[in-house]
């Protein structure tokens, strides 16, 4: 079954909502997400030139020698920002509700640069010592930060459009998700998957193991090479075919909790393509750190499937289960490999 495609342009910032066109698209989004937690989107607001510059900067970073990338290793950061080397993250089995985190120790065959909202030392959450708030670590590459800032701003607009569509689909105020108290956490990740023919994986080791995302939504831009696979409700794995100029959106664990599984957080994985490098960049959207997530009033027509939880601690628990610099079992495995 193909992943549905929707046009987000009726939810662009500055348009008056709700409106007839937006209502129609919101209904389509709801129908699609009831079948699968993934969408292909157009009308996302990201200029192709902005994306091209960003992906060029990403390739420049990953082309650096390992020792140069390790200068900004994530283990140097107090707020989970920086370079994550090959096999240092283990996503296989990190699936909400299946409690399989830690069963697999072989790490993903990818390298990443993890970034978030830039917080200065005087930011209230930094002063309070709130985890995941603080400065980024950027490479010393001319133009890198501007390319990152331009793309990040554009793809956050995409996320806002998605959130407005989701809110309307749930019969909530269009600004429901973006107006929650506190600061939404936006984590933009840069990812490089080397060609499979250059690798010697352990049995079952993939570019990115089967997992669900942790927050509310993810907006993914990629280079068109392919490799993303989605597990449908039937259990079948299908290739996500993303046409040029389109983005992928998927539901995360906290949105599934908010909607009482009306929209599911689909497991997905990445298979490294042969003979070519793959580059992608997901924007992970997570509600404010201190926000209590519980089933929405418009989704209580069935028995409640989830206990309430707090956004930030949940996110931290997933990082603790998947990153070797935060997990002794994974670190021991990596050192022995």
Beta strands, then each sheet from edge to edge (+ up, - down):
strand 1: 5-7
strand 2: 38-42
strand 3: 82-84
strand 4: 111-115
strand 5: 185-193
strand 6: 208-211
strand 7: 217-222
strand 8: 228-231
strand 9: 237-239
strand 10: 247-251
strand 11: 268-270
strand 12: 278-286
strand 13: 292-293
strand 14: 309-310
sheet 1: 1+ 2+ 10- 7+ 12- 5+ 4- 3+
sheet 2: 6+ 11- 8+ 9-
sheet 3: 13+ 14-
end
